[in-house]
């Protein structure tokens, strides 16, 4: 019995094993066996194993090469709706108290509630069981949950993770049903190659032959200046572009900035033009009024240009487009709803290369050389690429893996799913 207990502890309790061996070496066999049994009985053999587990639960990859608008998504979300109906019928999941900080190694009754919550949603395997131990199985399950909800997958229970955990199951069911209607409206042929911007996820998919060729983190419109929902075709890429300010930005941003700092326009290398094309100097404008909206504001290409190195054009009545940005650090934000309606693209040169791959003479090397030269060049695509700016807050690209996002623009009609704002 003693040696069986020692074998049980060898993988996880080096210090206590050492104590037992020391006692045994002093002919204290029965005393050592008693000590080990007391330790196991006091902590519980299952809890001992949980507490010192280092492998964690097997973590399924929630990412997929299937696009959100894949035909399979409809089948998967319908199955998810059936699953969530069953969860709701069974009473849903418990509210996880956020009154204490839980972390790896914690022994707390709240962990048992957290385990139950994660088991019901399929993030924690049922075999992991219900206990008060926050082990690596729980941390792995939290990371899986965070990935499904577009949160940083750090395994840490922060404000946004608690908020997402505690949205009731019936609300999530309603969110799935709402998005099923949206997905059905996009279930036709979208093109062999297309770009999809999912506004709530602040993410872009470049899709080819029903597979995601590229995924890009995006920055989209703030609540007060929302990115519009539309369908169009990308027809042109501008390298080292000018930036022409929309009237809304002249009124809401440039005029207030000029009132505070009269050199702002000059410092930002923005030139001002009359309707006849002649240039007007900033000091000729009365900035105490809205006179400036009568003129065209154009920022010259360069490192600080609002478009960065590239602009991607598609016809639309909202004057929005995709573009690079000199403020690359903004892509690290969790909430990326900060633009004036246009969409900023992380690693935009990868997307440029993908868009122009059938346009003769525009390899990745040529694109990089042109950007480095500073020359302003317009590249007309040989074949326009469809683009869809959409609003999908719930979807499923694999059976049993359901994604949810914050309803930033409050289009789902339920306040609970706007927890990120």
C-alpha positions in Angstrom: 0.0 0.0 0.0 2.8 2.4 0.9 4.6 1.9 -2.5 1.4 2.3 -4.4 0.8 5.6 -2.7 4.4 6.7 -3.5 3.9 5.8 -7.1 0.7 7.9 -7.1 2.6 10.9 -5.8 5.8 10.7 -7.8 4.5 12.9 -10.7 3.0 15.6 -8.6 4.4 15.9 -5.1 8.1 15.8 -5.1 8.5 17.5 -1.7 6.2 15.2 0.1 7.7 12.1 -1.6 11.1 13.3 -0.4 9.7 13.4 3.1 8.2 10.0 2.8 11.5 8.5 1.5 13.4 10.1 4.4 11.0 8.6 6.9 11.2 5.2 5.2 15.0 5.3 5.2 14.8 5.7 9.0 12.8 2.5 9.3 9.6 4.5 9.8 7.6 2.6 7.1 4.3 2.7 8.9 4.6 6.3 9.9 5.4 7.4 6.3 2.5 5.4 4.9 0.1 7.0 7.4 1.3 10.5 6.6 0.7 10.0 2.9 -2.7 8.5 3.4 -3.6 11.4 5.7 -2.6 13.9 3.1 -4.5 12.2 0.3 -7.6 11.8 2.5 -7.5 15.4 3.7 -7.2 16.9 0.2 -9.2 14.3 -1.7 -7.4 12.1 -4.3 -9.3 13.7 -7.2 -8.6 17.2 -5.9 -5.0 16.4 -5.5 -4.8 15.3 -9.1 -6.7 18.4 -10.3 -4.7 20.8 -8.3 -1.3 19.7 -9.6 -2.3 18.7 -13.1 0.0 20.3 -15.7 -1.4 18.9 -18.9 -4.8 20.6 -19.0 -7.7 19.6 -21.1 -7.3 18.9 -24.8 -7.9 22.3 -26.4 -9.8 22.3 -29.6 -8.8 24.9 -32.1 -11.8 27.2 -32.5 -10.4 28.8 -35.7 -11.4 27.4 -39.0 -10.4 27.8 -42.7 -14.2 27.9 -43.4 -15.5 31.4 -44.0 -18.4 32.8 -42.0 -20.4 32.7 -45.2 -19.6 29.1 -46.1 -22.7 27.0 -46.9 -21.8 24.7 -43.9 -22.3 27.7 -41.6 -26.1 27.5 -42.0 -26.2 23.8 -41.1 -23.9 24.4 -38.1 -25.8 27.3 -36.7 -29.1 25.4 -37.1 -27.5 22.6 -35.0 -26.3 25.2 -32.5 -29.8 26.6 -32.2 -31.0 23.0 -31.4 -28.3 22.6 -28.8 -29.0 25.9 -27.2 -32.7 25.2 -27.1 -31.9 22.1 -25.1 -29.7 24.1 -22.8 -32.4 26.7 -22.2 -35.0 23.9 -21.6 -32.7 22.4 -19.0 -32.5 25.7 -17.1 -29.6 27.4 -18.8 -26.3 27.9 -17.1 -25.4 29.4 -13.7 -24.2 33.0 -13.1 -20.5 32.9 -12.2 -19.9 35.3 -9.3 -17.3 38.0 -10.1 -16.7 38.9 -6.4 -13.4 37.1 -6.0 -10.3 36.9 -8.2 -9.9 33.3 -9.5 -6.7 32.1 -10.9 -4.7 28.9 -11.5 -4.3 27.2 -8.2 -7.3 28.8 -6.6 -9.5 26.6 -4.3 -12.8 28.3 -4.2 -16.6 27.4 -4.3 -16.9 29.9 -7.2 -14.7 27.6 -9.3 -17.3 24.8 -9.0 -19.9 27.2 -10.5 -17.4 28.2 -13.2 -16.7 24.6 -14.1 -20.5 23.9 -14.4 -20.9 26.9 -16.7 -18.0 25.9 -18.9 -19.2 22.3 -19.1 -22.7 23.3 -20.2 -21.3 25.4 -23.0 -19.0 22.7 -24.1 -15.7 24.5 -23.3 -14.8 22.2 -20.4 -15.0 18.4 -20.9 -17.5 16.7 -18.6 -14.9 14.2 -17.5 -13.1 17.2 -15.8 -15.9 17.1 -13.2 -17.1 19.6 -10.7 -14.7 20.7 -7.9 -13.4 23.8 -6.3 -10.0 23.5 -7.9 -8.9 26.0 -10.6 -6.5 23.7 -12.6 -5.1 23.8 -16.1 -8.3 22.1 -17.4 -10.2 25.2 -16.3 -7.7 27.6 -17.6 -7.7 25.9 -21.0 -11.5 25.9 -21.1 -11.5 29.6 -20.3 -9.1 30.2 -23.2 -11.3 28.3 -25.5 -14.3 30.3 -24.3 -12.4 33.5 -24.9 -11.5 32.6 -28.4 -15.1 31.9 -29.2 -16.1 35.3 -28.0 -13.3 37.3 -29.6 -11.6 38.0 -26.3 -7.8 37.8 -25.6 -7.2 34.1 -25.0 -5.1 34.6 -21.8 -7.1 32.3 -19.5 -7.7 35.3 -17.1 -11.1 36.1 -15.7 -11.4 39.8 -16.4 -14.4 42.1 -16.7 -15.2 41.2 -20.3 -14.8 37.5 -19.8 -17.2 37.6 -16.8 -19.7 39.7 -18.8 -19.6 37.2 -21.6 -19.9 34.2 -19.3 -23.0 35.6 -17.6 -25.1 36.4 -20.6 -28.1 34.1 -20.1 -28.4 31.1 -22.4 -31.8 32.2 -23.7 -30.3 35.5 -24.8 -27.5 33.7 -26.7 -30.2 31.5 -28.3 -32.0 34.6 -29.5 -28.7 35.9 -30.9 -28.2 32.7 -32.9 -31.7 33.0 -34.3 -31.3 36.6 -35.3 -28.0 35.8 -37.1 -29.5 32.8 -38.8 -31.7 35.2 -40.7 -28.7 37.4 -41.6 -26.7 34.4 -42.8 -29.5 33.1 -44.9 -29.7 36.4 -46.7 -26.0 35.9 -47.7 -26.4 32.2 -48.7 -26.2 32.7 -52.5 -23.0 32.7 -54.6 -20.8 35.4 -53.4 -17.9 34.9 -55.9 -15.0 32.6 -56.2 -12.9 35.3 -54.5 -14.4 37.9 -52.2 -13.6 40.0 -49.1 -15.9 40.0 -46.1 -15.6 42.6 -43.3 -17.5 41.5 -40.2 -18.1 44.7 -38.3 -18.9 43.3 -34.8 -15.8 41.1 -34.9 -13.6 43.9 -36.3 -12.2 41.2 -38.6 -11.7 40.7 -42.4 -11.8 37.4 -44.3 -10.3 37.2 -47.8 -12.0 34.1 -49.2 -11.0 32.0 -52.2 -12.8 28.8 -53.4 -14.8 28.7 -50.1 -11.7 28.8 -47.9 -10.3 31.6 -45.9 -7.0 32.6 -47.6 -6.3 35.5 -45.2 -7.7 36.9 -42.0 -7.0 40.4 -40.9 -7.6 42.3 -37.7 -9.6 45.5 -38.5 -10.6 48.8 -37.0 -14.1 49.8 -37.8 -16.4 52.8 -37.1 -17.3 54.0 -33.7 -20.9 53.9 -32.5 -21.4 57.6 -33.5 -19.8 57.1 -37.0 -20.8 53.5 -37.9 -19.3 51.5 -40.7 -22.2 50.9 -43.1 -23.5 47.5 -44.2 -23.1 47.2 -48.0 -22.1 45.1 -51.0 -19.8 46.3 -53.7 -16.7 45.4 -55.7 -13.1 46.4 -55.1 -11.8 47.9 -58.4 -8.6 49.8 -57.5 -5.7 50.0 -55.1 -4.0 53.4 -54.4 -0.4 53.1 -53.3 1.0 56.1 -51.4 -2.4 57.7 -51.6 -3.7 61.2 -50.9 -6.2 61.4 -48.1 -9.2 63.6 -48.9 -11.1 64.5 -45.8 -14.9 63.9 -45.8 -17.0 66.9 -44.8 -18.0 65.1 -41.6 -14.4 65.0 -40.4 -13.7 68.6 -41.5 -16.7 69.7 -39.3 -16.2 67.3 -36.3 -12.4 67.1 -36.2 -10.4 69.5 -38.3 -12.3 72.7 -37.4 -12.1 72.1 -33.6 -8.4 71.1 -33.9 -7.7 74.3 -35.8 -9.4 76.4 -33.1 -7.0 74.9 -30.6 -3.9 74.8 -32.7 -3.8 77.1 -35.8 -0.8 75.2 -37.2 -2.5 71.8 -37.2 -3.3 71.7 -40.9 0.2 72.8 -41.9 1.9 70.4 -39.5 -0.2 67.5 -40.8 0.7 68.4 -44.4 -2.9 69.0 -45.4 -3.5 71.3 -48.3 -6.8 73.1 -48.9 -8.4 73.7 -52.3 -11.3 75.7 -53.6 -13.9 74.2 -55.9 -12.1 75.6 -58.9 -8.9 73.7 -57.9 -7.0 76.7 -56.7 -5.2 76.4 -53.3 -6.2 78.5 -50.3 -4.0 79.1 -47.3 -5.3 78.1 -43.8 -5.1 81.7 -42.5 -7.5 82.8 -45.2 -10.3 80.8 -43.5 -12.5 81.9 -40.6 -12.1 78.9 -38.3 -14.6 80.4 -35.8 -17.3 79.5 -38.3 -18.0 76.4 -40.5 -16.6 78.1 -43.6 -14.0 75.4 -44.0 -16.6 72.8 -45.1 -16.8 74.6 -48.4 -13.3 73.5 -49.3 -11.5 70.3 -50.1 -8.8 69.1 -47.7 -6.1 66.8 -49.1 -3.3 65.3 -47.1 -0.1 64.6 -49.0 1.3 61.0 -49.1 3.8 60.3 -46.4 4.5 58.5 -43.2 1.8 60.4 -41.3 -0.8 60.2 -44.0 -4.1 58.9 -42.5 -4.3 56.3 -45.3 -0.9 54.9 -44.4 0.7 53.2 -47.4 -2.5 52.1 -49.3 -6.1 52.7 -49.9 -8.5 50.1 -51.3 -11.4 51.5 -53.3 -14.9 50.2 -54.0 -18.0 52.1 -55.2 -20.4 53.1 -52.5 -22.6 56.1 -51.5 -21.0 56.4 -48.0 -17.5 57.4 -49.2 -15.9 54.6 -47.1 -13.0 52.4 -48.1 -10.4 50.0 -46.6 -7.0 51.4 -45.9 -3.7 51.2 -44.0 -2.9 53.3 -41.0 0.3 54.8 -39.4 -1.2 54.0 -36.0 -0.4 50.3 -36.0 -0.6 50.0 -32.2 -4.4 50.5 -32.4 -4.8 47.0 -33.7 -3.7 45.7 -30.2 -6.8 47.2 -28.6 -9.6 44.8 -27.5 -12.3 47.3 -28.6 -11.5 48.5 -32.1 -14.5 50.6 -32.8 -12.8 53.9 -33.2 -12.7 54.9 -36.9 -14.9 57.5 -38.6 -16.6 54.7 -40.7 -13.8 53.5 -42.9 -12.0 50.2 -42.2 -8.4 50.0 -41.3 -6.6 46.8 -42.1 -3.7 45.2 -40.2 -1.0 43.7 -42.4 -2.6 45.4 -45.4 0.2 44.5 -47.8 -0.8 40.9 -47.6 -4.3 41.8 -48.7 -3.0 44.0 -51.5 -0.9 41.2 -52.8 -3.9 38.8 -52.7 -6.2 41.3 -54.4 -3.7 42.1 -57.2 -2.4 38.6 -57.8 -4.2 38.3 -61.2 -3.2 41.9 -62.2 -0.2 41.7 -64.4 3.0 43.3 -63.1 1.8 43.7 -59.5 3.7 41.1 -57.4 4.4 41.5 -53.7 7.9 42.7 -54.6 6.5 45.4 -57.0 4.0 46.6 -54.4 6.7 46.9 -51.7 9.1 48.7 -54.1 6.4 51.2 -55.1 5.5 52.0 -51.5 9.2 52.4 -50.6 9.6 54.9 -53.6 6.9 57.2 -52.2 5.4 57.5 -55.7 1.6 57.8 -55.8 0.3 55.0 -58.1 -3.2 53.8 -58.8 -3.5 50.0 -59.6 -6.6 49.1 -61.5 -7.5 45.4 -60.7 -7.8 43.2 -63.7 -10.9 41.5 -62.2 -12.9 43.4 -59.5 -13.2 41.5 -56.3 -16.6 41.5 -54.5 -16.6 43.0 -51.0 -19.3 42.6 -48.3 -19.4 44.8 -45.2 -21.6 42.8 -42.9 -23.0 42.6 -39.3 -22.8 39.0 -37.9 -22.6 38.6 -34.1 -23.1 34.8 -33.9 -22.1 32.0 -36.2 -20.7 28.5 -36.2 -18.2 27.2 -38.7 -17.8 23.8 -37.0 -20.3 21.5 -35.3 -20.2 22.3 -31.6 -18.1 25.4 -31.8 -20.2 28.6 -31.7 -18.8 32.1 -31.9 -20.4 35.2 -30.4 -19.4 38.9 -30.6 -20.5 42.0 -28.8 -23.5 43.8 -30.5 -21.6 47.1 -30.6 -24.1 48.9 -32.8 -27.1 47.4 -30.9 -28.7 45.9 -33.9 -29.6 42.6 -32.2 -32.2 44.3 -30.0 -31.0 43.0 -26.7 -29.0 45.1 -24.3 -27.2 42.2 -22.7 -25.1 41.4 -25.8 -23.7 45.0 -25.9 -21.5 44.3 -22.9 -18.3 45.7 -24.4 -19.6 49.2 -24.6 
